[in-house]
Amino acid sequence: MQFAYSDEKVRAVILNGSRVNPNVTKDIFCDYDLIFVVAEPRYYMDHQDWNGTFGELIMMQQNGY
């Protein structure tokens, strides 16, 4: 949330993923997915330096628009 509050381009944060669902049987593959709704998506595609903000990058999925 600190990242979202400090960046005026972030409009909303959505917590998603299997670990959020209380009806899912938890296993080692359950995870949290953070979705950032932003005003300028192209900015984040062009400037990847924000990736390290959340720790070591293990996997990244980027959907084009």
Biopython code that builds the backbone (N, CA, C, O; Angstrom):
import numpy as np
from Bio.PDB.StructureBuilder import StructureBuilder

atoms = [
    (1, "MET", "N", (0.826, -1.195, 0.000)),
    (1, "MET", "CA", (0.000, 0.000, 0.000)),
    (1, "MET", "C", (0.865, 1.251, 0.000)),
    (1, "MET", "O", (0.479, 2.290, -0.537)),
    (2, "GLN", "N", (2.026, 1.139, 0.602)),
    (2, "GLN", "CA", (2.931, 2.288, 0.631)),
    (2, "GLN", "C", (3.301, 2.727, -0.793)),
    (2, "GLN", "O", (3.376, 3.921, -1.081)),
    (3, "PHE", "N", (3.530, 1.752, -1.675)),
    (3, "PHE", "CA", (3.831, 2.060, -3.075)),
    (3, "PHE", "C", (2.664, 2.802, -3.717)),
    (3, "PHE", "O", (2.868, 3.797, -4.412)),
    (4, "ALA", "N", (1.453, 2.328, -3.491)),
    (4, "ALA", "CA", (0.262, 2.942, -4.086)),
    (4, "ALA", "C", (0.039, 4.356, -3.561)),
    (4, "ALA", "O", (-0.276, 5.266, -4.328)),
    (5, "TYR", "N", (0.200, 4.537, -2.267)),
    (5, "TYR", "CA", (0.005, 5.870, -1.691)),
    (5, "TYR", "C", (1.050, 6.876, -2.168)),
    (5, "TYR", "O", (0.777, 8.073, -2.256)),
    (6, "SER", "N", (2.242, 6.383, -2.472)),
    (6, "SER", "CA", (3.320, 7.305, -2.843)),
    (6, "SER", "C", (3.361, 7.615, -4.341)),
    (6, "SER", "O", (4.146, 8.460, -4.770)),
    (7, "ASP", "N", (2.536, 6.951, -5.137)),
    (7, "ASP", "CA", (2.540, 7.168, -6.590)),
    (7, "ASP", "C", (1.165, 7.644, -7.037)),
    (7, "ASP", "O", (0.191, 6.893, -6.966)),
    (8, "GLU", "N", (1.084, 8.873, -7.492)),
    (8, "GLU", "CA", (-0.212, 9.456, -7.870)),
    (8, "GLU", "C", (-0.836, 8.795, -9.094)),
    (8, "GLU", "O", (-2.023, 8.988, -9.356)),
    (9, "LYS", "N", (-0.055, 8.013, -9.852)),
    (9, "LYS", "CA", (-0.599, 7.322, -11.018)),
    (9, "LYS", "C", (-1.403, 6.079, -10.633)),
    (9, "LYS", "O", (-2.186, 5.576, -11.438)),
    (10, "VAL", "N", (-1.213, 5.582, -9.409)),
    (10, "VAL", "CA", (-1.956, 4.404, -8.938)),
    (10, "VAL", "C", (-3.330, 4.857, -8.459)),
    (10, "VAL", "O", (-3.447, 5.704, -7.574)),
    (11, "ARG", "N", (-4.358, 4.283, -9.052)),
    (11, "ARG", "CA", (-5.740, 4.662, -8.731)),
    (11, "ARG", "C", (-6.421, 3.675, -7.788)),
    (11, "ARG", "O", (-7.289, 4.061, -7.004)),
    (12, "ALA", "N", (-6.023, 2.381, -7.861)),
    (12, "ALA", "CA", (-6.628, 1.354, -7.011)),
    (12, "ALA", "C", (-5.686, 0.169, -6.915)),
    (12, "ALA", "O", (-4.849, -0.044, -7.792)),
    (13, "VAL", "N", (-5.827, -0.605, -5.841)),
    (13, "VAL", "CA", (-5.074, -1.841, -5.649)),
    (13, "VAL", "C", (-6.078, -2.944, -5.345)),
    (13, "VAL", "O", (-6.949, -2.788, -4.490)),
    (14, "ILE", "N", (-5.944, -4.064, -6.056)),
    (14, "ILE", "CA", (-6.851, -5.197, -5.871)),
    (14, "ILE", "C", (-6.029, -6.390, -5.411)),
    (14, "ILE", "O", (-5.028, -6.736, -6.040)),
    (15, "LEU", "N", (-6.445, -7.022, -4.315)),
    (15, "LEU", "CA", (-5.796, -8.231, -3.825)),
    (15, "LEU", "C", (-6.579, -9.416, -4.355)),
    (15, "LEU", "O", (-7.778, -9.540, -4.102)),
    (16, "ASN", "N", (-5.902, -10.288, -5.093)),
    (16, "ASN", "CA", (-6.528, -11.399, -5.784)),
    (16, "ASN", "C", (-5.658, -12.632, -5.572)),
    (16, "ASN", "O", (-4.627, -12.545, -4.905)),
    (17, "GLY", "N", (-6.039, -13.743, -6.107)),
    (17, "GLY", "CA", (-5.228, -14.957, -6.037)),
    (17, "GLY", "C", (-5.869, -16.012, -5.164)),
    (17, "GLY", "O", (-6.792, -15.734, -4.398)),
    (18, "SER", "N", (-5.369, -17.219, -5.290)),
    (18, "SER", "CA", (-5.970, -18.357, -4.588)),
    (18, "SER", "C", (-5.880, -18.242, -3.067)),
    (18, "SER", "O", (-6.758, -18.745, -2.366)),
    (19, "ARG", "N", (-4.858, -17.603, -2.550)),
    (19, "ARG", "CA", (-4.705, -17.497, -1.094)),
    (19, "ARG", "C", (-5.764, -16.575, -0.474)),
    (19, "ARG", "O", (-6.018, -16.649, 0.728)),
    (20, "VAL", "N", (-6.374, -15.721, -1.275)),
    (20, "VAL", "CA", (-7.414, -14.804, -0.787)),
    (20, "VAL", "C", (-8.744, -15.532, -0.578)),
    (20, "VAL", "O", (-9.554, -15.132, 0.258)),
    (21, "ASN", "N", (-8.960, -16.593, -1.340)),
    (21, "ASN", "CA", (-10.219, -17.340, -1.283)),
    (21, "ASN", "C", (-10.240, -18.262, -0.067)),
    (21, "ASN", "O", (-9.431, -19.188, 0.000)),
    (22, "PRO", "N", (-11.145, -18.040, 0.908)),
    (22, "PRO", "CA", (-11.177, -18.871, 2.113)),
    (22, "PRO", "C", (-11.671, -20.293, 1.845)),
    (22, "PRO", "O", (-11.525, -21.160, 2.706)),
    (23, "ASN", "N", (-12.244, -20.547, 0.684)),
    (23, "ASN", "CA", (-12.778, -21.871, 0.354)),
    (23, "ASN", "C", (-11.778, -22.771, -0.372)),
    (23, "ASN", "O", (-12.085, -23.929, -0.656)),
    (24, "VAL", "N", (-10.602, -22.259, -0.672)),
    (24, "VAL", "CA", (-9.586, -23.028, -1.377)),
    (24, "VAL", "C", (-8.723, -23.774, -0.371)),
    (24, "VAL", "O", (-8.320, -23.214, 0.648)),
    (25, "THR", "N", (-8.443, -25.039, -0.659)),
    (25, "THR", "CA", (-7.509, -25.804, 0.161)),
    (25, "THR", "C", (-6.108, -25.269, -0.110)),
    (25, "THR", "O", (-5.650, -25.269, -1.253)),
    (26, "LYS", "N", (-5.440, -24.823, 0.920)),
    (26, "LYS", "CA", (-4.127, -24.193, 0.770)),
    (26, "LYS", "C", (-3.055, -25.247, 0.485)),
    (26, "LYS", "O", (-3.043, -26.317, 1.094)),
    (27, "ASP", "N", (-2.158, -24.928, -0.448)),
    (27, "ASP", "CA", (-0.996, -25.753, -0.731)),
    (27, "ASP", "C", (0.177, -24.829, -1.071)),
    (27, "ASP", "O", (0.060, -23.608, -0.959)),
    (28, "ILE", "N", (1.291, -25.401, -1.480)),
    (28, "ILE", "CA", (2.484, -24.574, -1.729)),
    (28, "ILE", "C", (2.337, -23.675, -2.953)),
    (28, "ILE", "O", (3.135, -22.756, -3.140)),
    (29, "PHE", "N", (1.333, -23.925, -3.784)),
    (29, "PHE", "CA", (1.143, -23.120, -4.984)),
    (29, "PHE", "C", (0.177, -21.952, -4.787)),
    (29, "PHE", "O", (0.033, -21.115, -5.678)),
    (30, "CYS", "N", (-0.480, -21.886, -3.640)),
    (30, "CYS", "CA", (-1.387, -20.767, -3.359)),
    (30, "CYS", "C", (-0.562, -19.484, -3.250)),
    (30, "CYS", "O", (0.529, -19.471, -2.681)),
    (31, "ASP", "N", (-1.111, -18.416, -3.808)),
    (31, "ASP", "CA", (-0.379, -17.164, -3.764)),
    (31, "ASP", "C", (-1.326, -15.975, -3.725)),
    (31, "ASP", "O", (-2.540, -16.106, -3.883)),
    (32, "TYR", "N", (-0.739, -14.835, -3.514)),
    (32, "TYR", "CA", (-1.454, -13.569, -3.603)),
    (32, "TYR", "C", (-1.081, -12.919, -4.931)),
    (32, "TYR", "O", (0.077, -12.969, -5.346)),
    (33, "ASP", "N", (-2.032, -12.326, -5.578)),
    (33, "ASP", "CA", (-1.787, -11.543, -6.779)),
    (33, "ASP", "C", (-2.219, -10.112, -6.496)),
    (33, "ASP", "O", (-3.341, -9.870, -6.051)),
    (34, "LEU", "N", (-1.344, -9.187, -6.750)),
    (34, "LEU", "CA", (-1.676, -7.770, -6.599)),
    (34, "LEU", "C", (-1.939, -7.178, -7.971)),
    (34, "LEU", "O", (-1.144, -7.351, -8.895)),
    (35, "ILE", "N", (-3.042, -6.490, -8.099)),
    (35, "ILE", "CA", (-3.383, -5.816, -9.345)),
    (35, "ILE", "C", (-3.415, -4.321, -9.061)),
    (35, "ILE", "O", (-4.147, -3.855, -8.188)),
    (36, "PHE", "N", (-2.620, -3.589, -9.806)),
    (36, "PHE", "CA", (-2.590, -2.134, -9.666)),
    (36, "PHE", "C", (-3.340, -1.525, -10.840)),
    (36, "PHE", "O", (-3.001, -1.774, -11.997)),
    (37, "VAL", "N", (-4.345, -0.738, -10.546)),
    (37, "VAL", "CA", (-5.073, 0.006, -11.565)),
    (37, "VAL", "C", (-4.398, 1.371, -11.639)),
    (37, "VAL", "O", (-4.379, 2.119, -10.662)),
    (38, "VAL", "N", (-3.844, 1.686, -12.811)),
    (38, "VAL", "CA", (-3.038, 2.898, -12.936)),
    (38, "VAL", "C", (-3.553, 3.811, -14.048)),
    (38, "VAL", "O", (-4.205, 3.367, -14.993)),
    (39, "ALA", "N", (-3.241, 5.088, -13.905)),
    (39, "ALA", "CA", (-3.676, 6.092, -14.873)),
    (39, "ALA", "C", (-2.836, 6.064, -16.145)),
    (39, "ALA", "O", (-3.323, 6.426, -17.216)),
    (40, "GLU", "N", (-1.582, 5.639, -16.038)),
    (40, "GLU", "CA", (-0.679, 5.653, -17.194)),
    (40, "GLU", "C", (0.033, 4.306, -17.341)),
    (40, "GLU", "O", (1.204, 4.197, -16.978)),
    (41, "PRO", "N", (-0.640, 3.281, -17.862)),
    (41, "PRO", "CA", (-0.024, 1.953, -17.966)),
    (41, "PRO", "C", (1.275, 1.942, -18.773)),
    (41, "PRO", "O", (2.205, 1.207, -18.438)),
    (42, "ARG", "N", (1.344, 2.734, -19.811)),
    (42, "ARG", "CA", (2.539, 2.753, -20.652)),
    (42, "ARG", "C", (3.773, 3.168, -19.848)),
    (42, "ARG", "O", (4.876, 2.696, -20.125)),
    (43, "TYR", "N", (3.599, 4.040, -18.862)),
    (43, "TYR", "CA", (4.719, 4.466, -18.022)),
    (43, "TYR", "C", (5.376, 3.256, -17.351)),
    (43, "TYR", "O", (6.602, 3.141, -17.345)),
    (44, "TYR", "N", (4.572, 2.363, -16.793)),
    (44, "TYR", "CA", (5.110, 1.209, -16.074)),
    (44, "TYR", "C", (5.689, 0.160, -17.017)),
    (44, "TYR", "O", (6.582, -0.594, -16.632)),
    (45, "MET", "N", (5.193, 0.109, -18.234)),
    (45, "MET", "CA", (5.768, -0.792, -19.239)),
    (45, "MET", "C", (7.142, -0.276, -19.673)),
    (45, "MET", "O", (8.066, -1.060, -19.888)),
    (46, "ASP", "N", (7.269, 1.040, -19.798)),
    (46, "ASP", "CA", (8.517, 1.649, -20.270)),
    (46, "ASP", "C", (9.564, 1.811, -19.175)),
    (46, "ASP", "O", (10.758, 1.864, -19.470)),
    (47, "HIS", "N", (9.141, 1.891, -17.927)),
    (47, "HIS", "CA", (10.052, 2.087, -16.790)),
    (47, "HIS", "C", (9.888, 0.909, -15.830)),
    (47, "HIS", "O", (8.965, 0.886, -15.016)),
    (48, "GLN", "N", (10.778, -0.055, -15.932)),
    (48, "GLN", "CA", (10.668, -1.292, -15.154)),
    (48, "GLN", "C", (11.365, -1.228, -13.791)),
    (48, "GLN", "O", (11.410, -2.240, -13.091)),
    (49, "ASP", "N", (11.898, -0.098, -13.400)),
    (49, "ASP", "CA", (12.637, 0.004, -12.140)),
    (49, "ASP", "C", (11.773, -0.212, -10.909)),
    (49, "ASP", "O", (12.308, -0.484, -9.835)),
    (50, "TRP", "N", (10.471, -0.100, -11.027)),
    (50, "TRP", "CA", (9.557, -0.298, -9.898)),
    (50, "TRP", "C", (9.464, -1.766, -9.478)),
    (50, "TRP", "O", (9.023, -2.054, -8.366)),
    (51, "ASN", "N", (9.868, -2.696, -10.341)),
    (51, "ASN", "CA", (9.738, -4.130, -10.048)),
    (51, "ASN", "C", (10.422, -4.554, -8.755)),
    (51, "ASN", "O", (9.893, -5.405, -8.040)),
    (52, "GLY", "N", (11.560, -3.997, -8.439)),
    (52, "GLY", "CA", (12.295, -4.378, -7.246)),
    (52, "GLY", "C", (11.665, -3.909, -5.944)),
    (52, "GLY", "O", (12.115, -4.297, -4.866)),
    (53, "THR", "N", (10.644, -3.092, -6.028)),
    (53, "THR", "CA", (9.992, -2.538, -4.841)),
    (53, "THR", "C", (9.422, -3.621, -3.931)),
    (53, "THR", "O", (9.365, -3.438, -2.715)),
    (54, "PHE", "N", (9.003, -4.735, -4.500)),
    (54, "PHE", "CA", (8.276, -5.748, -3.738)),
    (54, "PHE", "C", (9.128, -6.957, -3.372)),
    (54, "PHE", "O", (8.601, -7.957, -2.884)),
    (55, "GLY", "N", (10.421, -6.881, -3.600)),
    (55, "GLY", "CA", (11.308, -7.989, -3.286)),
    (55, "GLY", "C", (11.876, -8.605, -4.552)),
    (55, "GLY", "O", (11.765, -8.038, -5.640)),
    (56, "GLU", "N", (12.486, -9.776, -4.396)),
    (56, "GLU", "CA", (13.114, -10.455, -5.523)),
    (56, "GLU", "C", (12.066, -10.899, -6.537)),
    (56, "GLU", "O", (11.049, -11.490, -6.173)),
    (57, "LEU", "N", (12.316, -10.616, -7.789)),
    (57, "LEU", "CA", (11.406, -10.993, -8.866)),
    (57, "LEU", "C", (11.646, -12.451, -9.231)),
    (57, "LEU", "O", (12.750, -12.822, -9.629)),
    (58, "ILE", "N", (10.611, -13.278, -9.095)),
    (58, "ILE", "CA", (10.709, -14.696, -9.433)),
    (58, "ILE", "C", (10.014, -14.968, -10.765)),
    (58, "ILE", "O", (10.518, -15.728, -11.593)),
    (59, "MET", "N", (8.862, -14.347, -10.964)),
    (59, "MET", "CA", (8.110, -14.508, -12.193)),
    (59, "MET", "C", (7.330, -13.237, -12.452)),
    (59, "MET", "O", (6.843, -12.603, -11.516)),
    (60, "MET", "N", (7.205, -12.853, -13.728)),
    (60, "MET", "CA", (6.419, -11.679, -14.058)),
    (60, "MET", "C", (5.591, -11.966, -15.296)),
    (60, "MET", "O", (6.071, -12.543, -16.272)),
    (61, "GLN", "N", (4.336, -11.550, -15.232)),
    (61, "GLN", "CA", (3.436, -11.655, -16.384)),
    (61, "GLN", "C", (2.998, -10.259, -16.753)),
    (61, "GLN", "O", (2.507, -9.511, -15.908)),
    (62, "GLN", "N", (3.173, -9.906, -18.008)),
    (62, "GLN", "CA", (2.726, -8.600, -18.480)),
    (62, "GLN", "C", (1.761, -8.815, -19.643)),
    (62, "GLN", "O", (2.080, -9.496, -20.618)),
    (63, "ASN", "N", (0.609, -8.237, -19.522)),
    (63, "ASN", "CA", (-0.368, -8.313, -20.585)),
    (63, "ASN", "C", (-0.323, -7.017, -21.373)),
    (63, "ASN", "O", (-0.363, -5.931, -20.795)),
    (64, "GLY", "N", (-0.239, -7.127, -22.687)),
    (64, "GLY", "CA", (-0.228, -5.938, -23.535)),
    (64, "GLY", "C", (-1.607, -5.324, -23.617)),
    (64, "GLY", "O", (-2.593, -5.925, -23.190)),
    (65, "TYR", "N", (-1.670, -4.163, -24.150)),
    (65, "TYR", "CA", (-2.962, -3.498, -24.339)),
    (65, "TYR", "C", (-3.004, -2.845, -25.677)),
    (65, "TYR", "O", (-4.009, -2.229, -26.032)),
]
sb = StructureBuilder()
sb.init_structure("model")
sb.init_model(0)
sb.init_chain("A")
sb.init_seg("    ")
for serial, (resi, resn, name, xyz) in enumerate(atoms, 1):
    if name == "N":
        sb.init_residue(resn, " ", resi, " ")
    sb.init_atom(name, np.array(xyz, "f"), 0.0, 1.0, " ", f" {name:<3s}", serial, name[0])
structure = sb.get_structure()
